[in-house]
Amino acid sequence: MAAISREEVAHLARLSRLAVTEEELDTFAGQLDVILQSVAQVGEVAAADIPPTSHSVPLTNVLREDVVRPGLTPQEALSGAPDAEEQRFRVPRILDEDVAS
């Protein structure tokens, strides 16, 4: 498996809106490469006679009752948004289609 490049790390950082330094690009590239190699090793170990599982031990009733709690105000929720409009997150259009109103 090819190592993840600095350019790929920089692309992921841009998509995640993370500001990373040149030094961090090298560090993260190495760390992500180790993660990807580990995942590949797990894939090699998986055998057809072993059923897929989500947990190593059975889980029962892991849900809790819903409790109403105060949430963020629209201003608080949008305070870190790069752009907002009419109390909503404003994002770039990704489709060229006209949407009927």
N, C-alpha and C positions, 0 to 999 in steps of 0.2 A: 504494500500500500504506500502510495506516495505521501511524503510529508506535506502538511498544510503550509502554504506559502504566506509570507508577510502580506502580500497583496490580498489574499483571501481573508486574512485576519482583519486587515484594514477595511475591506468591504463589509464584513460582518459588524465591525464597530460602527461604520456609517449607518447600516441598517438599524442597528440598536441605538443609534444616537449617543454613542459613547465617545468621549474624547480620550484618545490614547496617545502616548508619546512613542517616539521611534523605539526606545528601549523596551517599552511595554509590548510593542508589536512582536519583537523577538521572543520575549518571555511567554506571551500568550500563544504564539505559534508553536513553541515547544510543548507547552501544557496541553493545548488542543490536540497535538499530534499524539501525545501519550494517551489521552482519553480515547481518540479514534482507534488506536492500536488495541487498547483494552476491550473496546466494544467488538472489534474484529475477532479477538481471541475468544470472547464469549460465544460469538456466532459459530466459530469452529468447533466448540465443545458441544453445542446443542445437537442432540441425537433424535432421530425419528421416533424412538420408543419412549422418549421422555415427554410427557404432556406439558404444554405451556402453563405457567402459573404466574399469578401476580404477587403472591406472597409465599414465603417459605413455610408458614404455619396457617392453618385455617382461621379466618376471621369471621366473627359473628357480631351483628348489631353494633357496627362502628359509627352509626349515625347518632346525632344528638338532636334534641328538640330545637326548633327554630325559635330564636328570641329576638324580638325587635329591639334594636339599639339605634341611637342617633348616628346618622351618617354625616358625610361631608356636605357642606353647602356647595352650590354650583361654583361659587367663586373659589372656594378651597380646592375643589376637584380640578378646576381649570387653571389654577395658579402656576403649575409647571408646564402647561401645554405651550408648544411653540407658536400655536395660532388658535384662536377661538372666535366663534361668531354665534350670536344669539344663544348664549349659554350652552354651546356645543363645541366639541373638538372639531376644528377645521382641518381637513386632510386633503392632499392633492387628489385630483380626479385621476382614476386609473382606467376608466372606460371612456371610449369616445362616443358612446351611445347617448342619445337624448332620452331622458327619463320623463314620462308623461306625468303631469301633476294632477 
